[in-house]
Amino acid sequence: MTIQEYLSSLRGKTAAVLGIGVSNTPLIELLCRNGVQVIACDKKSREDLGERAKQLEALGAHLQLGEGYLDDLREIGRASCRE
């Protein structure tokens, strides 16, 4: 399976990415550009992420930030499994 085939298989699905750092930012961008609904989670605040937060949201990523950044992840996973 090629990367393009794999990305196509994810189109329309939801993926959670833990951490919005140097290595995960390109992954989040790639997923968003290929029709994957991305929930990007990070303990950092919107202010700490600065322009990066705006750029990822412009691509369609949903950001969960701050101290409780993992609080809703279990429920999101359950809802995705039911779909």
C-alpha positions as CSV (number, residue, x, y, z in Angstrom):
1,M,0.0,0.0,0.0
2,T,1.3,3.4,-0.9
3,I,1.1,6.5,1.3
4,Q,-1.5,7.9,-1.1
5,E,-3.6,4.8,-0.9
6,Y,-3.4,4.9,2.9
7,L,-4.4,8.5,3.1
8,S,-7.3,7.8,0.8
9,S,-8.5,5.1,3.2
10,L,-8.5,7.7,6.0
11,R,-10.5,10.3,4.0
12,G,-13.6,11.2,6.0
13,K,-12.5,9.6,9.2
14,T,-11.3,11.2,12.4
15,A,-7.7,11.0,13.6
16,A,-6.3,12.3,16.9
17,V,-2.8,13.6,16.9
18,L,-1.2,14.0,20.4
19,G,1.3,16.9,20.4
20,I,1.5,19.9,18.1
21,G,5.3,20.1,17.8
22,V,7.8,20.2,15.1
23,S,7.4,16.6,14.0
24,N,3.6,16.4,14.2
25,T,2.7,19.7,12.5
26,P,3.6,18.4,9.0
27,L,1.5,15.2,9.8
28,I,-1.5,17.3,10.8
29,E,-1.2,19.4,7.7
30,L,-0.9,16.2,5.5
31,L,-3.9,14.6,7.1
32,C,-6.1,17.8,6.8
33,R,-5.1,18.3,3.1
34,N,-6.2,14.7,2.4
35,G,-9.7,14.9,3.8
36,V,-9.0,13.5,7.3
37,Q,-10.8,15.2,10.2
38,V,-8.0,15.9,12.7
39,I,-8.2,16.6,16.4
40,A,-4.8,17.9,17.4
41,C,-4.2,17.8,21.2
42,D,-1.5,19.6,23.1
43,K,-0.9,20.8,26.6
44,K,0.3,24.2,25.3
45,S,-2.0,27.1,25.2
46,R,-3.2,28.9,22.0
47,E,-0.8,31.7,22.9
48,D,2.1,29.3,23.2
49,L,1.4,27.9,19.8
50,G,0.9,31.3,18.3
51,E,0.6,31.4,14.5
52,R,0.8,27.6,14.2
53,A,-2.6,27.3,15.9
54,K,-4.2,29.7,13.4
55,Q,-2.6,27.9,10.4
56,L,-3.8,24.4,11.6
57,E,-7.3,25.7,12.2
58,A,-7.3,27.3,8.8
59,L,-6.6,23.8,7.3
60,G,-9.6,22.4,9.3
61,A,-7.9,20.9,12.3
62,H,-9.8,21.0,15.6
63,L,-7.5,22.0,18.4
64,Q,-7.8,20.8,22.0
65,L,-5.4,22.8,24.1
66,G,-4.4,23.5,27.7
67,E,-4.4,21.5,30.9
68,G,-7.5,19.4,30.0
69,Y,-6.4,18.7,26.5
70,L,-7.0,14.9,26.8
71,D,-10.2,15.1,28.8
72,D,-12.6,14.6,25.9
73,L,-10.5,12.3,23.9
74,R,-12.0,9.1,25.2
75,E,-15.5,10.2,24.5
76,I,-14.5,11.3,21.0
77,G,-13.0,7.9,20.3
78,R,-16.2,6.2,21.5
79,A,-18.3,8.4,19.2
80,S,-16.1,7.7,16.2
81,C,-16.3,3.9,16.8
82,R,-20.1,4.1,16.7
83,E,-20.1,5.8,13.3
